């Protein structure tokens, strides 16, 4: 650098920038020096003022902790139930069920354990429901049978809840309170704001729960659909406003956290339906979908009407939803287009569209009964064009595949899974989840609604969006998080678990019964019947052995003769013993017979000794 430039005050180039000596730079250096007293010593800060400043900067604890507890919806898909508690008052968001898997033979549904709610019933002020899917409303009638609280949600959701309460004869006992997006409900120390979101069912909501200490934002199930069927996009602007005002904690849907990009618009399915309906030609159309997916049903009806086909409904849940949707104005059905299932024989195949339940291969659903030739009104054949407009829920893949195979054996042409874009998800993918995280800017983040892999992936997205890892909380069912301040929280536990519903029985089937059912389904049962003298203990007749689901008795006579010998030996030993205990005899019989059968067959059937004293 030339001496001329140095004379002008340039000190050289450092880190890509020229630094210039001058008045401004010298002033900056002076300002950075600590203040000095008159003796040239560094001034000490005013002690009282310094202490007050430190106290102001130190985060203050809330006057009462804000608590969030989960009784369902974490590390699983379904059974969603979240509790929010503040200053001795509590509200519930959603109260859903889940469907049984292969490890739960005979179970109809699984609901949350309400023990904690029942113990704190006096604190419960209200139940808020995000939308009308079974995994969010299915357990509500069971809860309201034990506690009393008003239920708040949109018209359609309450219509579906009302239908359930009528079935259980509880409608007159429950207060249903309709709300709209944008409404704010004040209950005790809470103010709950309803926010419109897009999902696979109309009238879906997120809830902003406000108390004196901050805002808890629960998204419910959502996706960002820029061309929704009902014409109303998710209220992202309100989420941004809440983010600017400050959100203490965000609870956000994690179901699709493994999927990159964006979820397709529901309108994409309508375009696919139009193409497929035309391809079907003169064949009869059968479309299977979720009963509650009113947008999907509307699009099927629209295309059917455009092509001059009548629509018949098969499945009680579907019929109920369509009736409620029409009554409340959520379905626009042209006059005369829907006909009864009994009337389909009056029309040619190319004049019909059948909408049915059973897209998940449920054993008793209409589509499954059609596939098994067990439907009383519909017989599937080579002139049927079947569209399964759903993706199998994890765990249902095999049952759906079985239904597809059976339909194909009957000669039907089947469109399923992702063959022709006949289904789109109702849940946000990664870019939509990141957008919500960016708008809300929460102080704390809890991924909800999903299995562990979904929650973990969503947590990583939160970190990528700049949320510190120590402010991302991985919770489980039974976790209670207490926010003590804007920067501090503690973790505790509440009672949580699964309650099994089997017919009219609720909670009377536990893990022991399920284990026995599983054993019965795998290895069958053996019953040993014997009669003994109550005075002497002697066997009064040869013991009889019955078998169900174990081996075929007529082809295993030698095995059962040996088993009978084992039983006689135990009975004789009992008669000669000095201390006779009938229960000890039954246990010994069970133990010895199990050991004998395993040695002979390598199977472990359920053994039931029936010993009668006379």
SEDO-587510 format. One record per residue (C-alpha): residue in three letters; residue number from 0; x, y negated, z. Coordinates in steps of 0.2 Angstrom, whole numbers, always signed. Example, Ala and Ser with C-alpha at 12.3 -4.5 7.8 and 13.67 -1.06 7.14 Angstrom:
2
residuo | num | X | Y | Z
Ala | 0 | +62 | +22 | +39 $
Ser | 1 | +68 | +5 | +36 $
***
This chain:
614
residuo | num | X | Y | Z
Unk | 0 | +0 | +0 | +0 $
Unk | 1 | +7 | -17 | -5 $
Unk | 2 | +13 | -30 | +8 $
Unk | 3 | -1 | -42 | +1 $
Unk | 4 | -15 | -30 | +6 $
Unk | 5 | -6 | -27 | +23 $
Unk | 6 | -6 | -46 | +25 $
Unk | 7 | -25 | -47 | +22 $
Unk | 8 | -27 | -36 | +37 $
Unk | 9 | -28 | -18 | +30 $
Unk | 10 | -20 | -5 | +41 $
Unk | 11 | -21 | +9 | +29 $
Unk | 12 | -32 | +23 | +24 $
Unk | 13 | -38 | +36 | +37 $
Unk | 14 | -52 | +49 | +35 $
Unk | 15 | -56 | +42 | +18 $
Unk | 16 | -60 | +25 | +24 $
Unk | 17 | -50 | +8 | +25 $
Unk | 18 | -48 | +1 | +42 $
Unk | 19 | -46 | -17 | +44 $
Unk | 20 | -39 | -27 | +58 $
Unk | 21 | -49 | -42 | +61 $
Unk | 22 | -60 | -51 | +74 $
Unk | 23 | -74 | -38 | +72 $
Unk | 24 | -63 | -23 | +75 $
Unk | 25 | -54 | -31 | +90 $
Unk | 26 | -71 | -36 | +98 $
Unk | 27 | -76 | -17 | +96 $
Unk | 28 | -60 | -12 | +105 $
Unk | 29 | -63 | -25 | +119 $
Unk | 30 | -81 | -19 | +121 $
Unk | 31 | -75 | -1 | +124 $
Unk | 32 | -64 | -6 | +139 $
Unk | 33 | -71 | -3 | +156 $
Unk | 34 | -76 | -19 | +165 $
Unk | 35 | -62 | -26 | +177 $
Unk | 36 | -63 | -36 | +193 $
Unk | 37 | -54 | -52 | +197 $
Unk | 38 | -39 | -42 | +203 $
Unk | 39 | -37 | -32 | +187 $
Unk | 40 | -45 | -16 | +194 $
Unk | 41 | -59 | -7 | +186 $
Unk | 42 | -76 | -12 | +193 $
Unk | 43 | -86 | +2 | +201 $
Unk | 44 | -105 | +3 | +197 $
Unk | 45 | -118 | -3 | +209 $
Unk | 46 | -121 | +13 | +219 $
Unk | 47 | -140 | +11 | +222 $
Unk | 48 | -143 | +6 | +203 $
Unk | 49 | -132 | +20 | +197 $
Unk | 50 | -142 | +33 | +208 $
Unk | 51 | -159 | +26 | +202 $
Unk | 52 | -153 | +28 | +184 $
Unk | 53 | -147 | +46 | +187 $
Unk | 54 | -164 | +50 | +195 $
Unk | 55 | -173 | +43 | +180 $
Unk | 56 | -163 | +53 | +168 $
Unk | 57 | -165 | +69 | +178 $
Unk | 58 | -180 | +79 | +172 $
Unk | 59 | -194 | +78 | +185 $
Unk | 60 | -204 | +94 | +189 $
Unk | 61 | -222 | +94 | +184 $
Unk | 62 | -234 | +91 | +198 $
Unk | 63 | -242 | +108 | +194 $
Unk | 64 | -234 | +121 | +182 $
Unk | 65 | -242 | +125 | +165 $
Unk | 66 | -244 | +143 | +164 $
Unk | 67 | -246 | +154 | +148 $
Unk | 68 | -250 | +173 | +150 $
Unk | 69 | -252 | +186 | +137 $
Unk | 70 | -264 | +201 | +139 $
Unk | 71 | -263 | +206 | +121 $
Unk | 72 | -256 | +202 | +104 $
Unk | 73 | -237 | +204 | +107 $
Unk | 74 | -227 | +218 | +100 $
Unk | 75 | -243 | +224 | +92 $
Unk | 76 | -255 | +219 | +78 $
Unk | 77 | -272 | +216 | +86 $
Unk | 78 | -279 | +215 | +103 $
Unk | 79 | -275 | +196 | +104 $
Unk | 80 | -279 | +187 | +121 $
Unk | 81 | -269 | +172 | +128 $
Unk | 82 | -272 | +164 | +145 $
Unk | 83 | -268 | +146 | +148 $
Unk | 84 | -268 | +140 | +167 $
Unk | 85 | -265 | +123 | +175 $
Unk | 86 | -269 | +116 | +192 $
Unk | 87 | -280 | +131 | +197 $
Unk | 88 | -290 | +131 | +181 $
Unk | 89 | -289 | +143 | +166 $
Unk | 90 | -295 | +145 | +148 $
Unk | 91 | -294 | +160 | +137 $
Unk | 92 | -289 | +159 | +118 $
Unk | 93 | -296 | +174 | +108 $
Unk | 94 | -302 | +191 | +115 $
Unk | 95 | -299 | +205 | +102 $
Unk | 96 | -297 | +223 | +100 $
Unk | 97 | -286 | +235 | +91 $
Unk | 98 | -289 | +251 | +82 $
Unk | 99 | -283 | +268 | +88 $
Unk | 100 | -268 | +276 | +79 $
Unk | 101 | -264 | +295 | +77 $
Unk | 102 | -259 | +296 | +95 $
Unk | 103 | -276 | +292 | +102 $
Unk | 104 | -288 | +306 | +96 $
Unk | 105 | -306 | +302 | +99 $
Unk | 106 | -303 | +284 | +104 $
Unk | 107 | -315 | +271 | +95 $
Unk | 108 | -305 | +256 | +100 $
Unk | 109 | -292 | +248 | +112 $
Unk | 110 | -296 | +232 | +122 $
Unk | 111 | -285 | +222 | +134 $
Unk | 112 | -285 | +226 | +153 $
Unk | 113 | -295 | +212 | +161 $
Unk | 114 | -289 | +215 | +179 $
Unk | 115 | -280 | +199 | +180 $
Unk | 116 | -295 | +189 | +173 $
Unk | 117 | -307 | +198 | +185 $
Unk | 118 | -296 | +194 | +200 $
Unk | 119 | -296 | +175 | +195 $
Unk | 120 | -313 | +174 | +188 $
Unk | 121 | -317 | +158 | +199 $
Unk | 122 | -303 | +149 | +189 $
Unk | 123 | -310 | +154 | +172 $
Unk | 124 | -318 | +139 | +163 $
Unk | 125 | -321 | +144 | +145 $
Unk | 126 | -316 | +155 | +131 $
Unk | 127 | -310 | +148 | +114 $
Unk | 128 | -310 | +159 | +99 $
Unk | 129 | -299 | +154 | +83 $
Unk | 130 | -309 | +165 | +71 $
Unk | 131 | -321 | +179 | +68 $
Unk | 132 | -310 | +194 | +65 $
Unk | 133 | -311 | +210 | +76 $
Unk | 134 | -294 | +208 | +83 $
Unk | 135 | -299 | +191 | +90 $
Unk | 136 | -318 | +194 | +95 $
Unk | 137 | -320 | +213 | +96 $
Unk | 138 | -317 | +214 | +115 $
Unk | 139 | -327 | +198 | +120 $
Unk | 140 | -343 | +208 | +124 $
Unk | 141 | -333 | +219 | +136 $
Unk | 142 | -325 | +204 | +145 $
Unk | 143 | -342 | +194 | +146 $
Unk | 144 | -349 | +209 | +155 $
Unk | 145 | -337 | +207 | +169 $
Unk | 146 | -335 | +188 | +170 $
Unk | 147 | -346 | +173 | +165 $
Unk | 148 | -339 | +159 | +154 $
Unk | 149 | -345 | +148 | +140 $
Unk | 150 | -338 | +153 | +122 $
Unk | 151 | -333 | +139 | +110 $
Unk | 152 | -330 | +141 | +92 $
Unk | 153 | -336 | +137 | +74 $
Unk | 154 | -353 | +141 | +68 $
Unk | 155 | -348 | +156 | +58 $
Unk | 156 | -337 | +164 | +72 $
Unk | 157 | -351 | +161 | +84 $
Unk | 158 | -363 | +169 | +72 $
Unk | 159 | -353 | +185 | +71 $
Unk | 160 | -351 | +185 | +90 $
Unk | 161 | -370 | +183 | +92 $
Unk | 162 | -372 | +198 | +82 $
Unk | 163 | -361 | +208 | +93 $
Unk | 164 | -370 | +202 | +109 $
Unk | 165 | -387 | +206 | +102 $
Unk | 166 | -381 | +224 | +100 $
Unk | 167 | -375 | +225 | +118 $
Unk | 168 | -391 | +216 | +124 $
Unk | 169 | -380 | +202 | +132 $
Unk | 170 | -385 | +187 | +121 $
Unk | 171 | -396 | +179 | +134 $
Unk | 172 | -383 | +180 | +147 $
Unk | 173 | -369 | +170 | +137 $
Unk | 174 | -368 | +152 | +133 $
Unk | 175 | -362 | +149 | +115 $
Unk | 176 | -355 | +132 | +111 $
Unk | 177 | -353 | +127 | +92 $
Unk | 178 | -338 | +115 | +88 $
Unk | 179 | -331 | +108 | +72 $
Unk | 180 | -313 | +104 | +67 $
Unk | 181 | -308 | +88 | +75 $
Unk | 182 | -319 | +90 | +90 $
Unk | 183 | -312 | +88 | +107 $
Unk | 184 | -319 | +97 | +122 $
Unk | 185 | -315 | +92 | +140 $
Unk | 186 | -316 | +105 | +153 $
Unk | 187 | -309 | +102 | +170 $
Unk | 188 | -291 | +96 | +168 $
Unk | 189 | -290 | +102 | +150 $
Unk | 190 | -294 | +94 | +133 $
Unk | 191 | -295 | +106 | +119 $
Unk | 192 | -294 | +100 | +101 $
Unk | 193 | -300 | +110 | +87 $
Unk | 194 | -289 | +109 | +71 $
Unk | 195 | -294 | +117 | +54 $
Unk | 196 | -283 | +130 | +47 $
Unk | 197 | -284 | +142 | +32 $
Unk | 198 | -286 | +160 | +34 $
Unk | 199 | -295 | +175 | +26 $
Unk | 200 | -311 | +170 | +34 $
Unk | 201 | -319 | +153 | +34 $
Unk | 202 | -320 | +142 | +49 $
Unk | 203 | -303 | +147 | +56 $
Unk | 204 | -296 | +135 | +69 $
Unk | 205 | -280 | +131 | +79 $
Unk | 206 | -281 | +124 | +96 $
Unk | 207 | -271 | +110 | +104 $
Unk | 208 | -273 | +112 | +123 $
Unk | 209 | -269 | +96 | +132 $
Unk | 210 | -267 | +93 | +150 $
Unk | 211 | -258 | +80 | +160 $
Unk | 212 | -241 | +88 | +158 $
Unk | 213 | -241 | +91 | +140 $
Unk | 214 | -249 | +100 | +124 $
Unk | 215 | -249 | +118 | +121 $
Unk | 216 | -252 | +121 | +102 $
Unk | 217 | -259 | +138 | +97 $
Unk | 218 | -260 | +141 | +78 $
Unk | 219 | -271 | +156 | +78 $
Unk | 220 | -270 | +166 | +62 $
Unk | 221 | -266 | +154 | +48 $
Unk | 222 | -258 | +152 | +30 $
Unk | 223 | -256 | +136 | +20 $
Unk | 224 | -268 | +137 | +5 $
Unk | 225 | -267 | +122 | -6 $
Unk | 226 | -282 | +128 | -17 $
Unk | 227 | -294 | +136 | -4 $
Unk | 228 | -311 | +143 | -9 $
Unk | 229 | -320 | +132 | +3 $
Unk | 230 | -310 | +117 | -4 $
Unk | 231 | -303 | +111 | +13 $
Unk | 232 | -284 | +113 | +16 $
Unk | 233 | -276 | +116 | +33 $
Unk | 234 | -274 | +100 | +43 $
Unk | 235 | -256 | +98 | +42 $
Unk | 236 | -257 | +79 | +45 $
Unk | 237 | -264 | +82 | +62 $
Unk | 238 | -250 | +94 | +66 $
Unk | 239 | -238 | +81 | +61 $
Unk | 240 | -246 | +68 | +72 $
Unk | 241 | -246 | +80 | +87 $
Unk | 242 | -228 | +83 | +83 $
Unk | 243 | -224 | +65 | +84 $
Unk | 244 | -234 | +63 | +100 $
Unk | 245 | -224 | +77 | +108 $
Unk | 246 | -229 | +96 | +110 $
Unk | 247 | -223 | +105 | +125 $
Unk | 248 | -225 | +123 | +117 $
Unk | 249 | -230 | +130 | +101 $
Unk | 250 | -238 | +147 | +99 $
Unk | 251 | -237 | +152 | +81 $
Unk | 252 | -243 | +167 | +70 $
Unk | 253 | -229 | +179 | +66 $
Unk | 254 | -238 | +192 | +56 $
Unk | 255 | -229 | +189 | +39 $
Unk | 256 | -212 | +182 | +47 $
Unk | 257 | -203 | +196 | +37 $
Unk | 258 | -209 | +189 | +20 $
Unk | 259 | -200 | +175 | +11 $
Unk | 260 | -208 | +161 | +2 $
Unk | 261 | -227 | +157 | +2 $
Unk | 262 | -243 | +167 | +3 $
Unk | 263 | -253 | +167 | -13 $
Unk | 264 | -269 | +157 | -14 $
Unk | 265 | -285 | +167 | -12 $
Unk | 266 | -290 | +160 | -29 $
Unk | 267 | -277 | +172 | -36 $
Unk | 268 | -288 | +186 | -32 $
Unk | 269 | -303 | +179 | -41 $
Unk | 270 | -293 | +178 | -57 $
Unk | 271 | -288 | +196 | -55 $
Unk | 272 | -306 | +201 | -52 $
Unk | 273 | -312 | +193 | -68 $
Unk | 274 | -298 | +202 | -78 $
Unk | 275 | -302 | +219 | -70 $
Unk | 276 | -321 | +218 | -71 $
Unk | 277 | -319 | +215 | -90 $
Unk | 278 | -307 | +230 | -91 $
Unk | 279 | -320 | +241 | -83 $
Unk | 280 | -331 | +239 | -98 $
Unk | 281 | -346 | +251 | -96 $
Unk | 282 | -340 | +259 | -80 $
Unk | 283 | -348 | +255 | -63 $
Unk | 284 | -338 | +244 | -52 $
Unk | 285 | -334 | +249 | -33 $
Unk | 286 | -324 | +236 | -23 $
Unk | 287 | -318 | +239 | -6 $
Unk | 288 | -313 | +225 | +5 $
Unk | 289 | -314 | +219 | +24 $
Unk | 290 | -332 | +216 | +29 $
Unk | 291 | -327 | +199 | +36 $
Unk | 292 | -318 | +192 | +21 $
Unk | 293 | -332 | +181 | +16 $
Unk | 294 | -321 | +172 | +3 $
Unk | 295 | -317 | +188 | -6 $
Unk | 296 | -335 | +193 | -6 $
Unk | 297 | -340 | +176 | -13 $
Unk | 298 | -328 | +179 | -27 $
Unk | 299 | -334 | +196 | -31 $
Unk | 300 | -352 | +189 | -32 $
Unk | 301 | -346 | +175 | -43 $
Unk | 302 | -338 | +186 | -56 $
Unk | 303 | -353 | +199 | -55 $
Unk | 304 | -365 | +185 | -59 $
Unk | 305 | -355 | +178 | -73 $
Unk | 306 | -355 | +196 | -81 $
Unk | 307 | -373 | +199 | -78 $
Unk | 308 | -371 | +213 | -65 $
Unk | 309 | -381 | +216 | -49 $
Unk | 310 | -372 | +218 | -32 $
Unk | 311 | -376 | +231 | -19 $
Unk | 312 | -369 | +232 | -2 $
Unk | 313 | -363 | +248 | +7 $
Unk | 314 | -358 | +247 | +25 $
Unk | 315 | -368 | +240 | +40 $
Unk | 316 | -354 | +228 | +46 $
Unk | 317 | -353 | +221 | +28 $
Unk | 318 | -372 | +219 | +27 $
Unk | 319 | -372 | +210 | +44 $
Unk | 320 | -358 | +198 | +38 $
Unk | 321 | -366 | +194 | +22 $
Unk | 322 | -383 | +190 | +30 $
Unk | 323 | -375 | +179 | +43 $
Unk | 324 | -364 | +170 | +29 $
Unk | 325 | -380 | +167 | +19 $
Unk | 326 | -390 | +161 | +34 $
Unk | 327 | -376 | +148 | +39 $
Unk | 328 | -372 | +142 | +22 $
Unk | 329 | -355 | +150 | +20 $
Unk | 330 | -360 | +161 | +5 $
Unk | 331 | -368 | +155 | -11 $
Unk | 332 | -378 | +170 | -18 $
Unk | 333 | -389 | +167 | -34 $
Unk | 334 | -407 | +173 | -32 $
Unk | 335 | -410 | +191 | -36 $
Unk | 336 | -392 | +196 | -38 $
Unk | 337 | -391 | +207 | -22 $
Unk | 338 | -401 | +223 | -23 $
Unk | 339 | -403 | +236 | -10 $
Unk | 340 | -392 | +252 | -10 $
Unk | 341 | -407 | +262 | -13 $
Unk | 342 | -411 | +253 | -30 $
Unk | 343 | -394 | +257 | -39 $
Unk | 344 | -402 | +272 | -48 $
Unk | 345 | -413 | +260 | -57 $
Unk | 346 | -398 | +251 | -66 $
Unk | 347 | -385 | +257 | -78 $
Unk | 348 | -367 | +259 | -73 $
Unk | 349 | -362 | +243 | -82 $
Unk | 350 | -375 | +233 | -73 $
Unk | 351 | -368 | +236 | -56 $
Unk | 352 | -355 | +231 | -43 $
Unk | 353 | -355 | +240 | -26 $
Unk | 354 | -346 | +231 | -12 $
Unk | 355 | -341 | +242 | +2 $
Unk | 356 | -331 | +244 | +18 $
Unk | 357 | -317 | +256 | +20 $
Unk | 358 | -302 | +247 | +13 $
Unk | 359 | -291 | +255 | +27 $
Unk | 360 | -297 | +273 | +25 $
Unk | 361 | -307 | +273 | +41 $
Unk | 362 | -314 | +290 | +43 $
Unk | 363 | -333 | +285 | +45 $
Unk | 364 | -332 | +270 | +32 $
Unk | 365 | -343 | +270 | +17 $
Unk | 366 | -328 | +272 | +5 $
Unk | 367 | -321 | +287 | +14 $
Unk | 368 | -338 | +295 | +13 $
Unk | 369 | -339 | +292 | -5 $
Unk | 370 | -322 | +299 | -8 $
Unk | 371 | -327 | +315 | +2 $
Unk | 372 | -344 | +317 | -7 $
Unk | 373 | -352 | +314 | +9 $
Unk | 374 | -362 | +297 | +5 $
Unk | 375 | -380 | +299 | +5 $
Unk | 376 | -383 | +285 | -8 $
Unk | 377 | -368 | +285 | -19 $
Unk | 378 | -359 | +299 | -29 $
Unk | 379 | -342 | +294 | -37 $
Unk | 380 | -338 | +301 | -54 $
Unk | 381 | -328 | +298 | -69 $
Unk | 382 | -337 | +283 | -74 $
Unk | 383 | -333 | +273 | -58 $
Unk | 384 | -319 | +260 | -58 $
Unk | 385 | -314 | +258 | -39 $
Unk | 386 | -304 | +242 | -33 $
Unk | 387 | -297 | +243 | -16 $
Unk | 388 | -295 | +224 | -12 $
Unk | 389 | -283 | +226 | +4 $
Unk | 390 | -266 | +230 | +9 $
Unk | 391 | -265 | +245 | +21 $
Unk | 392 | -262 | +239 | +39 $
Unk | 393 | -246 | +247 | +46 $
Unk | 394 | -250 | +264 | +51 $
Unk | 395 | -265 | +266 | +39 $
Unk | 396 | -254 | +270 | +24 $
Unk | 397 | -257 | +289 | +24 $
Unk | 398 | -276 | +288 | +27 $
Unk | 399 | -278 | +275 | +13 $
Unk | 400 | -268 | +286 | +1 $
Unk | 401 | -279 | +301 | +6 $
Unk | 402 | -294 | +291 | +1 $
Unk | 403 | -286 | +286 | -16 $
Unk | 404 | -281 | +304 | -20 $
Unk | 405 | -299 | +310 | -16 $
Unk | 406 | -307 | +297 | -27 $
Unk | 407 | -295 | +301 | -41 $
Unk | 408 | -300 | +320 | -39 $
Unk | 409 | -318 | +315 | -42 $
Unk | 410 | -312 | +307 | -59 $
Unk | 411 | -313 | +289 | -54 $
Unk | 412 | -300 | +276 | -60 $
Unk | 413 | -293 | +268 | -44 $
Unk | 414 | -284 | +251 | -43 $
Unk | 415 | -275 | +249 | -26 $
Unk | 416 | -262 | +240 | -16 $
Unk | 417 | -252 | +228 | -27 $
Unk | 418 | -256 | +235 | -44 $
Unk | 419 | -266 | +220 | -51 $
Unk | 420 | -265 | +207 | -37 $
Unk | 421 | -282 | +212 | -30 $
Unk | 422 | -277 | +206 | -12 $
Unk | 423 | -267 | +192 | -4 $
Unk | 424 | -263 | +190 | +14 $
Unk | 425 | -272 | +178 | +26 $
Unk | 426 | -255 | +175 | +35 $
Unk | 427 | -241 | +162 | +33 $
Unk | 428 | -225 | +168 | +25 $
Unk | 429 | -208 | +161 | +30 $
Unk | 430 | -209 | +144 | +21 $
Unk | 431 | -226 | +140 | +28 $
Unk | 432 | -220 | +145 | +46 $
Unk | 433 | -205 | +134 | +44 $
Unk | 434 | -216 | +119 | +38 $
Unk | 435 | -227 | +121 | +54 $
Unk | 436 | -211 | +122 | +65 $
Unk | 437 | -204 | +106 | +56 $
Unk | 438 | -220 | +96 | +58 $
Unk | 439 | -224 | +101 | +76 $
Unk | 440 | -206 | +100 | +83 $
Unk | 441 | -210 | +109 | +99 $
Unk | 442 | -199 | +108 | +115 $
Unk | 443 | -202 | +126 | +117 $
Unk | 444 | -207 | +140 | +104 $
Unk | 445 | -216 | +157 | +108 $
Unk | 446 | -219 | +168 | +92 $
Unk | 447 | -235 | +177 | +94 $
Unk | 448 | -246 | +189 | +85 $
Unk | 449 | -235 | +203 | +78 $
Unk | 450 | -224 | +218 | +82 $
Unk | 451 | -207 | +215 | +89 $
Unk | 452 | -199 | +214 | +72 $
Unk | 453 | -211 | +200 | +67 $
Unk | 454 | -208 | +191 | +83 $
Unk | 455 | -189 | +192 | +81 $
Unk | 456 | -189 | +186 | +63 $
Unk | 457 | -200 | +171 | +68 $
Unk | 458 | -188 | +167 | +82 $
Unk | 459 | -174 | +167 | +70 $
Unk | 460 | -184 | +155 | +59 $
Unk | 461 | -186 | +144 | +74 $
Unk | 462 | -167 | +143 | +77 $
Unk | 463 | -164 | +139 | +58 $
Unk | 464 | -176 | +124 | +60 $
Unk | 465 | -165 | +117 | +74 $
Unk | 466 | -174 | +124 | +90 $
Unk | 467 | -161 | +129 | +103 $
Unk | 468 | -161 | +148 | +106 $
Unk | 469 | -164 | +145 | +125 $
Unk | 470 | -180 | +136 | +121 $
Unk | 471 | -187 | +150 | +110 $
Unk | 472 | -196 | +162 | +122 $
Unk | 473 | -198 | +181 | +118 $
Unk | 474 | -213 | +187 | +127 $
Unk | 475 | -223 | +203 | +129 $
Unk | 476 | -240 | +208 | +135 $
Unk | 477 | -240 | +205 | +153 $
Unk | 478 | -228 | +191 | +152 $
Unk | 479 | -232 | +175 | +161 $
Unk | 480 | -222 | +159 | +157 $
Unk | 481 | -223 | +144 | +169 $
Unk | 482 | -217 | +128 | +163 $
Unk | 483 | -210 | +118 | +178 $
Unk | 484 | -204 | +103 | +168 $
Unk | 485 | -201 | +98 | +150 $
Unk | 486 | -184 | +107 | +151 $
Unk | 487 | -187 | +121 | +163 $
Unk | 488 | -197 | +137 | +164 $
Unk | 489 | -198 | +153 | +174 $
Unk | 490 | -205 | +170 | +169 $
Unk | 491 | -216 | +181 | +179 $
Unk | 492 | -228 | +196 | +176 $
Unk | 493 | -247 | +199 | +176 $
Unk | 494 | -256 | +215 | +175 $
Unk | 495 | -258 | +220 | +157 $
Unk | 496 | -261 | +236 | +147 $
Unk | 497 | -273 | +246 | +136 $
Unk | 498 | -291 | +251 | +140 $
Unk | 499 | -298 | +264 | +129 $
Unk | 500 | -316 | +264 | +122 $
Unk | 501 | -323 | +281 | +118 $
Unk | 502 | -342 | +280 | +114 $
Unk | 503 | -350 | +272 | +129 $
Unk | 504 | -336 | +275 | +140 $
Unk | 505 | -324 | +261 | +144 $
Unk | 506 | -308 | +264 | +153 $
Unk | 507 | -313 | +282 | +158 $
Unk | 508 | -300 | +289 | +146 $
Unk | 509 | -283 | +287 | +152 $
Unk | 510 | -265 | +293 | +147 $
Unk | 511 | -268 | +310 | +155 $
Unk | 512 | -284 | +313 | +145 $
Unk | 513 | -275 | +307 | +129 $
Unk | 514 | -261 | +319 | +132 $
Unk | 515 | -273 | +333 | +134 $
Unk | 516 | -282 | +329 | +118 $
Unk | 517 | -266 | +328 | +109 $
Unk | 518 | -261 | +346 | +116 $
Unk | 519 | -278 | +352 | +111 $
Unk | 520 | -276 | +346 | +93 $
Unk | 521 | -259 | +353 | +92 $
Unk | 522 | -259 | +370 | +101 $
Unk | 523 | -278 | +373 | +106 $
Unk | 524 | -285 | +380 | +122 $
Unk | 525 | -286 | +396 | +132 $
Unk | 526 | -299 | +399 | +145 $
Unk | 527 | -297 | +414 | +158 $
Unk | 528 | -313 | +419 | +166 $
Unk | 529 | -312 | +430 | +182 $
Unk | 530 | -324 | +435 | +196 $
Unk | 531 | -317 | +439 | +214 $
Unk | 532 | -324 | +445 | +230 $
Unk | 533 | -324 | +430 | +242 $
Unk | 534 | -321 | +441 | +257 $
Unk | 535 | -308 | +453 | +251 $
Unk | 536 | -300 | +444 | +236 $
Unk | 537 | -302 | +459 | +225 $
Unk | 538 | -305 | +457 | +207 $
Unk | 539 | -323 | +463 | +203 $
Unk | 540 | -322 | +464 | +184 $
Unk | 541 | -308 | +463 | +171 $
Unk | 542 | -304 | +445 | +167 $
Unk | 543 | -310 | +439 | +150 $
Unk | 544 | -299 | +427 | +139 $
Unk | 545 | -306 | +415 | +126 $
Unk | 546 | -297 | +405 | +114 $
Unk | 547 | -301 | +390 | +103 $
Unk | 548 | -288 | +382 | +91 $
Unk | 549 | -274 | +393 | +97 $
Unk | 550 | -274 | +409 | +87 $
Unk | 551 | -287 | +420 | +78 $
Unk | 552 | -292 | +432 | +92 $
Unk | 553 | -297 | +447 | +80 $
Unk | 554 | -279 | +447 | +72 $
Unk | 555 | -271 | +445 | +89 $
Unk | 556 | -279 | +458 | +100 $
Unk | 557 | -262 | +465 | +106 $
Unk | 558 | -257 | +448 | +112 $
Unk | 559 | -273 | +445 | +122 $
Unk | 560 | -272 | +463 | +129 $
Unk | 561 | -255 | +458 | +136 $
Unk | 562 | -261 | +442 | +142 $
Unk | 563 | -276 | +451 | +151 $
Unk | 564 | -263 | +462 | +160 $
Unk | 565 | -253 | +447 | +166 $
Unk | 566 | -270 | +440 | +173 $
Unk | 567 | -274 | +456 | +182 $
Unk | 568 | -257 | +457 | +190 $
Unk | 569 | -259 | +440 | +197 $
Unk | 570 | -277 | +444 | +204 $
Unk | 571 | -271 | +460 | +212 $
Unk | 572 | -256 | +450 | +220 $
Unk | 573 | -269 | +438 | +227 $
Unk | 574 | -280 | +451 | +234 $
Unk | 575 | -265 | +458 | +244 $
Unk | 576 | -258 | +442 | +250 $
Unk | 577 | -261 | +437 | +268 $
Unk | 578 | -265 | +418 | +264 $
Unk | 579 | -277 | +416 | +250 $
Unk | 580 | -280 | +399 | +242 $
Unk | 581 | -291 | +399 | +227 $
Unk | 582 | -283 | +383 | +220 $
Unk | 583 | -265 | +390 | +222 $
Unk | 584 | -271 | +405 | +212 $
Unk | 585 | -278 | +394 | +198 $
Unk | 586 | -261 | +385 | +197 $
Unk | 587 | -251 | +401 | +197 $
Unk | 588 | -263 | +408 | +183 $
Unk | 589 | -260 | +393 | +173 $
Unk | 590 | -241 | +392 | +175 $
Unk | 591 | -239 | +411 | +171 $
Unk | 592 | -250 | +411 | +156 $
Unk | 593 | -242 | +396 | +149 $
Unk | 594 | -225 | +404 | +151 $
Unk | 595 | -231 | +421 | +143 $
Unk | 596 | -239 | +412 | +128 $
Unk | 597 | -224 | +402 | +125 $
Unk | 598 | -212 | +417 | +125 $
Unk | 599 | -224 | +426 | +113 $
Unk | 600 | -229 | +412 | +101 $
Unk | 601 | -218 | +397 | +105 $
Unk | 602 | -234 | +387 | +107 $
Unk | 603 | -240 | +378 | +123 $
Unk | 604 | -259 | +378 | +123 $
Unk | 605 | -270 | +370 | +136 $
Unk | 606 | -274 | +384 | +149 $
Unk | 607 | -290 | +383 | +159 $
Unk | 608 | -292 | +396 | +173 $
Unk | 609 | -311 | +398 | +178 $
Unk | 610 | -311 | +409 | +194 $
Unk | 611 | -327 | +412 | +203 $
Unk | 612 | -329 | +418 | +221 $
Unk | 613 | -344 | +428 | +226 $
***
